[in-house]
Amino acid sequence: MGSLSIGHWLIVLLIVLLIFGTKKLRNLGGDLGSAIKNFKQAMKEGETEGKDAAGQITAADSKPTGSDATRQNEKI
């Protein structure tokens, strides 16, 4: 009663095919596949940008600014 058997799933699939038709389902599958592909590509690009940003520390970034610079001058 709680789970659906294979027969139930076949009936559900038949009803979905009758309502939407095979062409719409095929287009939906293609759209879903391209969306997943684009998502994976964006995740890879984000990882490489994060690694590049972490590895590029310039001399200007390492200089103290504001109150940190004042504290270092007071120590000298």
N, C-alpha and C positions, 0 to 999 in steps of 0.2 A: 504494500500500500504506500510506503514512503518513497520507494525508488521506482524509476521507470525502466521497463525492460526494453530490449532491442526492438520489439514490435511497436511499442509506444513511440520510440524515436523515429522509426520509419514512417509512421503516420504523421508525426509532426513535420518531418522533412517533406512529405508529399503535400501537406497543406501549405507550407511555406513556398514550395515550388509553384503551386497553383495560384497563390496570391501575388507573388512578385515576378514570377517567370524566370527562366534560366538566364536570359540576357542581362537583366538587372542584377541578378546574383553574381554573374561572371564579372560585371563591371565593378560591383561592390568588392569582390575579392581582389581584383586588380588594384583598386584604389587603396584598399587596406594594406596590400603588399608594398606598394610604393610609399605609403605613409611610414611603415615600419622601416623601410630602407633609408628614407630621408632622416628619420629619427636616429638610427644607428650612426649615420654619417655625421650628423650634427654632434652626437656624443663624442665621436672620435676627434672631431675638430676642436671641441671644447677641452678635451684632455690635452691635446698638443699645445693649445694656446695657454693653458694653465702651466704646463711645464716650461714653456718659453718665457712666460712672465716671471716665474719663480727663479729662473736661471739668469735673468738679465738685471742685475743690480748695478747701477752706475755709481760713480763717485759722488754725484750730487745727492743720491738717495742715502748715502751713508753719513753725510754731514749732519750734525745736530742742528736743529732749528728752534727758534723761540726760547722758551724757558730752559730747555736742555743746553742750548749754547751759552746762556747766561751762567748756568751752574758750572759748566766746564771752565769758563773764563774766571769765575770766582776761585776755583780750585788752584788755578795757576798763579 
